[in-house]
């Protein structure tokens, strides 16, 4: 996973929360499952940029 880059909007860089980016997936159940699995596998979200890609 990548850290938030210096090009991220100021509000994101300064926030304590992380950001999750997802590619569009019309199978919403599958997308929710992928997001859930990602959140379960990560321990730290602060200042992180997490990606969920369509499979």
DSSP file (Angstrom, degrees, kcal/mol; ACC not computed):
  #  RESIDUE AA STRUCTURE BP1 BP2  ACC     N-H-->O    O-->H-N    N-H-->O    O-->H-N    TCO  KAPPA ALPHA  PHI   PSI    X-CA   Y-CA   Z-CA
    1    1 A X              0   0    0      0, 0.0     2,-0.3     0, 0.0    49,-0.1   0.000 360.0 360.0 360.0 155.3    0.0    0.0    0.0
    2    2 A X  E     -A   49   0A   0     47,-1.0    47,-2.2     1,-0.0     2,-0.2  -0.723 360.0-122.7-104.2 149.4    1.1    3.5   -0.6
    3    3 A X  E     -A   48   0A   0     -2,-0.3     2,-0.2    45,-0.2    45,-0.2  -0.521  48.8 -86.6 -76.9 156.2    1.5    6.5    1.7
    4    4 A X        -     0   0    0     43,-1.4    -1,-0.1    -2,-0.2    44,-0.0  -0.497  52.8-125.6 -65.8 129.4   -0.5    9.6    0.7
    5    5 A X    >   -     0   0    0     -2,-0.2     3,-1.7     1,-0.1    -1,-0.1  -0.211  18.1-108.0 -75.8 166.2    1.6   11.6   -1.6
    6    6 A X  T 3  S+     0   0    0      1,-0.3    -1,-0.1     7,-0.0     7,-0.1   0.612 117.8  65.5 -68.2 -10.5    2.6   15.2   -1.3
    7    7 A X  T 3  S+     0   0    0      2,-0.0    -1,-0.3     6,-0.0     3,-0.1   0.486  76.4 110.5 -89.9  -3.8    0.2   15.9   -4.1
    8    8 A X  S <  S-     0   0    0     -3,-1.7     5,-0.1     1,-0.1    -4,-0.0  -0.347  86.4 -84.5 -66.8 151.7   -2.8   14.8   -2.1
    9    9 A X    >>  -     0   0    0      1,-0.1     4,-2.1     3,-0.1     3,-0.9  -0.235  39.5-114.7 -56.0 147.7   -5.2   17.6   -1.1
   10   10 A X  H 3> S+     0   0    0      1,-0.3     4,-2.1     2,-0.2     5,-0.2   0.852 114.6  58.5 -53.8 -40.0   -4.2   19.5    2.0
   11   11 A X  H 3> S+     0   0    0      1,-0.2     4,-0.6     2,-0.2    -1,-0.3   0.864 108.9  45.4 -61.5 -35.4   -7.3   18.2    3.9
   12   12 A X  H X4 S+     0   0    0     -3,-0.9     3,-0.6     2,-0.2    -2,-0.2   0.919 111.1  51.5 -74.1 -43.9   -6.3   14.6    3.3
   13   13 A X  H 3< S+     0   0    0     -4,-2.1    -2,-0.2     1,-0.2    -1,-0.2   0.862 115.2  42.5 -60.6 -36.1   -2.6   15.1    4.2
   14   14 A X  H 3< S+     0   0    0     -4,-2.1    -1,-0.2    -5,-0.2    -2,-0.2   0.586  94.9 101.1 -89.4 -10.2   -3.5   16.7    7.5
   15   15 A X    <<  -     0   0    0     -4,-0.6    32,-0.2    -3,-0.6    -3,-0.0  -0.386  67.4-141.6 -76.3 151.2   -6.3   14.4    8.4
   16   16 A X  S    S+     0   0    0     30,-0.1    31,-0.2    -2,-0.1    -1,-0.1   0.696  80.7  83.9 -79.3 -20.9   -5.8   11.5   10.9
   17   17 A X  S    S-     0   0    0     29,-0.2    30,-0.4    30,-0.1     2,-0.1  -0.430  76.3-127.3 -83.8 156.6   -8.0    9.3    8.8
   18   18 A X        -     0   0    0     28,-0.2     2,-0.4    29,-0.2    31,-0.2  -0.346  19.5-122.1 -89.6 179.0   -6.8    7.2    5.8
   19   19 A X  E     -b   49   0A   0     29,-2.6    31,-3.3    26,-0.2     2,-0.5  -0.980  13.3-156.9-127.1 137.2   -8.3    7.2    2.4
   20   20 A X  E     -b   50   0A   0     -2,-0.4     2,-0.4    29,-0.2    31,-0.2  -0.970   8.8-166.0-114.6 123.1   -9.7    4.2    0.4
   21   21 A X  E     -b   51   0A   0     29,-3.1    31,-2.9    -2,-0.5     2,-0.4  -0.906   7.9-171.5-107.0 135.7   -9.9    4.5   -3.4
   22   22 A X  E     -b   52   0A   0     -2,-0.4     2,-0.2    29,-0.2    31,-0.2  -0.972  21.6-131.0-127.4 140.5  -12.0    1.9   -5.3
   23   23 A X        -     0   0    0     29,-2.0     2,-0.1    -2,-0.4     0, 0.0  -0.578  50.5 -86.5 -77.0 154.4  -12.3    1.2   -9.0
   24   24 A X        +     0   0    0     -2,-0.2     2,-0.4    30,-0.1    30,-0.1  -0.411  50.2 177.8 -66.0 133.8  -15.9    1.0  -10.1
   25   25 A X        -     0   0    0     -2,-0.1     6,-0.2     1,-0.1    -1,-0.0  -0.942  22.6-159.5-138.7 113.9  -17.4   -2.4   -9.6
   26   26 A X  S    S+     0   0    0     -2,-0.4     2,-1.4     1,-0.2     3,-0.2   0.658  82.6  82.0 -70.1 -13.9  -21.1   -2.9  -10.5
   27   27 A X     >  -     0   0    0      1,-0.2     4,-2.2     2,-0.1     3,-0.3  -0.710  63.7-179.5 -88.9  86.2  -21.1   -6.0   -8.3
   28   28 A X  H  > S+     0   0    0     -2,-1.4     4,-2.6     1,-0.2    -1,-0.2   0.817  75.9  56.0 -62.3 -33.6  -21.6   -4.1   -5.1
   29   29 A X  H  > S+     0   0    0      2,-0.2     4,-2.1     1,-0.2    -1,-0.2   0.915 109.1  47.2 -64.4 -42.0  -21.5   -7.2   -2.9
   30   30 A X  H  > S+     0   0    0     -3,-0.3     4,-2.4     2,-0.2    -2,-0.2   0.911 112.4  49.8 -64.7 -42.5  -18.1   -8.2   -4.3
   31   31 A X  H  X S+     0   0    0     -4,-2.2     4,-2.5     1,-0.2    -2,-0.2   0.922 110.3  49.7 -64.0 -43.2  -16.8   -4.6   -3.8
   32   32 A X  H  X S+     0   0    0     -4,-2.6     4,-2.6     1,-0.2    -1,-0.2   0.900 110.2  51.7 -60.8 -40.2  -18.0   -4.6   -0.2
   33   33 A X  H  X S+     0   0    0     -4,-2.1     4,-2.6     2,-0.2    -2,-0.2   0.916 110.2  48.5 -61.8 -44.4  -16.3   -7.9    0.4
   34   34 A X  H  X S+     0   0    0     -4,-2.4     4,-2.2     2,-0.2    -2,-0.2   0.901 112.4  48.2 -64.5 -41.5  -13.0   -6.6   -1.0
   35   35 A X  H  X S+     0   0    0     -4,-2.5     4,-2.5     2,-0.2     5,-0.2   0.933 112.1  49.7 -63.9 -45.0  -13.2   -3.5    1.2
   36   36 A X  H  X S+     0   0    0     -4,-2.6     4,-2.3     1,-0.2    -2,-0.2   0.922 110.5  49.6 -59.2 -45.9  -14.0   -5.5    4.2
   37   37 A X  H  X S+     0   0    0     -4,-2.6     4,-1.6     1,-0.2    -1,-0.2   0.890 111.0  50.3 -61.9 -39.7  -11.1   -7.9    3.6
   38   38 A X  H  X S+     0   0    0     -4,-2.2     4,-1.3     2,-0.2    -2,-0.2   0.938 111.3  47.5 -63.3 -46.6   -8.7   -4.9    3.1
   39   39 A X  H  < S+     0   0    0     -4,-2.5    -2,-0.2     1,-0.2    -1,-0.2   0.862 111.5  51.2 -64.7 -35.8   -9.9   -3.3    6.4
   40   40 A X  H  < S+     0   0    0     -4,-2.3    -1,-0.2    -5,-0.2    -2,-0.2   0.830 111.1  48.7 -67.8 -31.6   -9.5   -6.6    8.2
   41   41 A X  H  < S+     0   0    0     -4,-1.6     2,-0.3    -3,-0.2    -2,-0.2   0.676  99.4  76.8 -85.7 -17.9   -6.0   -7.1    6.9
   42   42 A X     <  -     0   0    0     -4,-1.3     3,-0.1    -3,-0.2     0, 0.0  -0.730  50.6-174.3 -97.6 142.7   -4.6   -3.6    7.8
   43   43 A X  S    S+     0   0    0     -2,-0.3     2,-0.4     1,-0.2    -1,-0.1   0.755  74.0  42.6 -99.9 -33.7   -3.7   -2.6   11.3
   44   44 A X        +     0   0    0      1,-0.1    -1,-0.2     2,-0.0     0, 0.0  -0.963  47.6 164.7-122.9 129.4   -2.9    1.1   10.7
   45   45 A X    >   +     0   0    0     -2,-0.4     3,-2.3    -3,-0.1   -26,-0.2   0.612  39.1 119.4-111.2 -22.3   -5.0    3.5    8.5
   46   46 A X  T 3  S-     0   0    0      1,-0.3   -29,-0.2   -28,-0.1   -28,-0.2  -0.223  92.7  -6.5 -55.1 123.3   -3.7    6.8    9.7
   47   47 A X  T 3  S+     0   0    0    -30,-0.4   -43,-1.4   -31,-0.2     2,-0.3   0.656 105.2 131.4  68.5  16.9   -2.2    8.8    6.8
   48   48 A X  E <   -A    3   0A   0     -3,-2.3   -29,-2.6   -45,-0.2     2,-0.6  -0.732  51.1-147.9-105.2 150.9   -2.5    5.8    4.4
   49   49 A X  E     -Ab   2  19A   0    -47,-2.2   -47,-1.0    -2,-0.3     2,-0.4  -0.971  23.5-171.2-112.9 112.4   -3.9    5.6    0.9
   50   50 A X  E     - b   0  20A   0    -31,-3.3   -29,-3.1    -2,-0.6     2,-0.4  -0.846   5.9-153.5-108.2 141.3   -5.5    2.2    0.4
   51   51 A X  E     - b   0  21A   0     -2,-0.4     2,-0.5   -31,-0.2   -29,-0.2  -0.925  10.2-167.1-118.6 139.5   -6.7    0.9   -3.0
   52   52 A X  E     - b   0  22A   0    -31,-2.9   -29,-2.0    -2,-0.4     2,-0.3  -0.968  17.6-165.8-122.0 112.0   -9.4   -1.7   -3.8
   53   53 A X        -     0   0    0     -2,-0.5     2,-0.1   -31,-0.2   -28,-0.0  -0.748  28.3-103.3-101.8 145.5   -9.3   -2.8   -7.4
   54   54 A X              0   0    0     -2,-0.3   -30,-0.1     1,-0.1    -1,-0.1  -0.405 360.0 360.0 -61.6 138.3  -11.9   -4.7   -9.3
   55   55 A X              0   0    0     -2,-0.1    -1,-0.1    -3,-0.0   -30,-0.0   0.434 360.0 360.0 -92.0 360.0  -10.9   -8.3   -9.6
